[in-house]
Amino acid sequence: MKIISAIIVIVVLTTAALLYMHGYWHFNYPSKNKYPVRGIDVSHHQGKIDWKKVKEQEIHFAFIKATEGSSHKDTKFIQNWGGATNAGLIKGAYHYFSFCKPGIEQAQNYINTVPIDSSSLPPVIDFEFVGNCKNRPEKDAIVKELLWFIREVEEKYHKTPIIYVTYDSYNHFLKGESLDYPIWIRDIFSRPDMPEGKNWTFWQYTNRGRVKGINGPVDLNVFNDVNLSDQMIGTCCSGDIKHP
């Protein structure tokens, strides 16, 4: 009996792991009643996307990777930007922020890549450790460069940027700083609980969601402001996100 029980446990765990890895099961399932505005974030890793099929599944917005560091441009940005626009999704562009490059150079890379579109979501700064440079400067220097980036893109697009963070990056760099910008938090295990009681505006609740029109797993997100939900569900919005 012990051997049979052990085999059953192994089968169950293996099945759960496979379902998770392939995006058919995840830890978080935010209520659609509480979070009716749903979205995805994508890059070249998702390959060719059928945006019309994406739109048909109550996906309202998409954050699309545009740039990284001071020179890299995502190879699928133009295609994804146009596809999301034609499908009628609200879209925004994000920049992966390098801890080892000057903020002004990174901002220029973003500005040279992302069109000015009054109906789009504000610029997003992907601010995290994963995939970042190892020989990074001290905290104060990185925050200074982040502020340079924010000032440049805010002046260009006339929208308040959103900062995407993990708990690690927030606690290490932004906790205690007087940076009053909307937060997009990653938490794939539970509902977000931000340090210092800070509000969050977007929540990435899984990195292994499944959406028709996209081959393979994709990041899934919800919006956290019921006062703007009607605007976000529509095909256009003000383009400026306020704190909930």
N, C-alpha and C positions, 0 to 999 in steps of 0.2 A: 504493500500500500504506500509505503514511504517513497518508493521509486516512482510509482505512478503519480503521486502528488507532486514530486519534484519535476517530473516531465511536464505535467499540466502547467505548473508555475513557469517553467522555461518557455513553453509554447505561448502562454499568455503574454509574458514579458517581451518575447521576440516579436510577436504580432503587434503589440503596442508600439514597440520601437520602429518597426517598419511603417506602420500607419503614420507615426509622427514624422519620420524622415521624409516620407513622400507627400506630406501635407494633408493627409486625410483625417488627422486628429491633432488637436493642440490643447494647451492648458486653459486658455481663456475663450469664453464665448459671451462677449458683452451683449446685453439685452438690446434688441432693436427698438424696443419701446423707449428705453432710456437714451440710447445713442442711435437715432435713426439715420444720421448722416455717416455713410461709410466710404472708405477710400482705400487706395493702394499706393505704394511707392515702388518705382521701377527704375531699372538701368539697362545697360546692354546685356546684363546677365539673363534677362527674361527673353532675349532673342526677339523674333518678330511677334508682335502683338496684334490680335484682331480686336481693335478698339470698339467696334460695334457690338461684338459679343460681350465685351466687358461692360459696356454701358447698359446692356439688357438685364444685368444681374443686380440692379439697385446699387451699383457703384456710382457715387456722385462726384468724387474728386480723385485726382491723381497727382502725386508729387513725382517729378521726373528728374533723374540725375542729369545735370548739364556739364558740370566741370569738377575738377579736383586739383588742388594745389595751384601753382602759378601758370601751368601750361596745358595740363591734360583736359581734353574735351571728350565727353562720352560719345562713343561712335553711333549710338542710336538716338541721341537727343533730338535732332531735327525730325527724324522719322516719328518718334514718339510724341513730340510736341504737336506736330501736324495731325497725327492720328487721333490724339485725345481731343484736339480742337474740333475736328470734323465730326467726331462722334457725339459732341455736345457735352463733354465732361468739363467740369471746372478743373483747371490744371495750374500747377506751380512748378518752379524749377528749383532744384537744390544743388548746393555746392559742398563737396567733401573738403572740409578745412584741414589743411596740413599744419601741424604744430611747428614745422621747420621752415616755412616760407613766409615772406613778408605779407602782411594783410593787404596792403595796397596792390601788390602784384596779383594776389589771388582775386581780389575784387575786380581788377581789370580783366582778368581771364573770364570771370562770370559775365561782366558787362559786355564784353566782346562777343559773347555766345548767346545770351538770353535776350530775346526781343522785348521791347517795351509793349506791354499789353494791359490796358486798364482793367480788363475783366479777369485777369489772372490772379492767383493767390500771391501773397507776399513772398519775397525771396526767402529761402531756407538755408541755414548753415548747419551742415551735418558735423557735429562737434563730438567726436568720440575717439577712444583709444584704438579700437580694432582697425588694423591695416595702416595705422599711422606710423610716422617716423620714430625711431628708437632714441636717437640722440637729440631729444627735444630740449629746448631752453627751459628756464625756470618758469614757474606759474605766472608771475607778474609780467614777464615778457610775452608769454602766449596770450594772456588776457588783453594786453596792449595791442597786439596785432589783430586779435579778434575785433576789438573796438574800431580799429582802422578799417577793417573790412566792412563792418556794419555801417559806419558813417558813409563810406563810398557808395554802397549799394542803396542805402536809404535815400541819399541825395539824388541818385540816378532814377530810381523807380518810384520815389515818393510813397513808399509803403514801409511799415514797420516790420523788419525781418523777424522770422521765427527761428528759434534755436532748437535743433534736434539734439537730445542728450540721452546718455545712459545714466544710471545712478552713479557709476564710477566717475564719468567725466564731469557730471554736475558737482559731486562732492569734492572732487580734486581741484577743480578750477573755478567754479561759479558760486559755490556756497559762500554766503557772506558778502558777495559782491553786489553792488547796487546796480544790477543790470535788469531793468524792467522791460523785458521782451517776452512775447508769448513763447511758451515751452511746448515742445513736442517730445514726449517721453517714451522710451522703449521699456516695456515690461511684459515679457511673454509668459509670466507665471501667475500674476494676480493683477487686480485693479491698482493703478498707480497710487503711491503714497509718497508725495514729494517731500524732501527735507524742508524744514523751516515752514511747513504748511503752505508752500507755494502752490498756486494754481497751475493747472496744465490745460492746454488748449487742444492738442491732438495726442492720441495714444496709439502707439504701434503695439498691438496686442499679440501678434504672432508674426514670425518670419517664415512660416511654412503653410500659408493659406493656399487654397485652390480656387481659381477663378477661370471660368470658361473663356477661351480666347488667349490664354497664357499657358504655354507648355511648362510644367514644373511649378514648384512652390513660389509664392510671392508674398511680400509683406502686406498685412492688412491693418487698417487704421480706423479709428472713429474720431468724430469731432465732438467737442465737449461744451458747446454753447447753444442751449435750446432757443435762446433769443434770436440767433442767426440761422437756425436750422432751415427755415423756409427759403432763405436766400441761397444756402448751400445746396439744397435739393434742386433748386431751379437751375437753369442753364447759364446763369450769369450771377455775379455777386459784386459787392462793392470793391473787392480786392484787398481790403484791409481787415485784419482779424483783430478783434478786441479780446481782452481777458474775460473769462466766464465769471 
